[in-house]
Amino acid sequence: MEEYMKEVYERLTAAAASAKSAHHRIDNMEQLVQSINTIAVEIRAMREDVNEIYERLSELEDRPRRRFDMILDKVIVSLAGVLLGILFGSSAL
């Protein structure tokens, strides 16, 4: 009977040690999950920042093009005005 009790005690001790080890691994996994969640939140914030920077950069890149288009429109309107002036000015003579 004593041998049986010793075997039960050893098994119980091994099971307790295994459970303790499993609890430590679970605690480590919970910490890992929290870290991953923190990283995910930071990545979302960085993605929003990058999108905002992209929009601002696109606006800055478009400014010279819009300015050039505006100048080109004014040149075309001015040339058309000059041509119409010449056309109507010479026909009045």
Contacts in CASP RR format, 6 or more apart in sequence:
PFRMAT RR
TARGET T0000
AUTHOR 0000-0000-0000
METHOD contacts of the structure
MODEL  1
MEEYMKEVYERLTAAAASAKSAHHRIDNMEQLVQSINTIAVEIRAMREDV
NEIYERLSELEDRPRRRFDMILDKVIVSLAGVLLGILFGSSAL
END
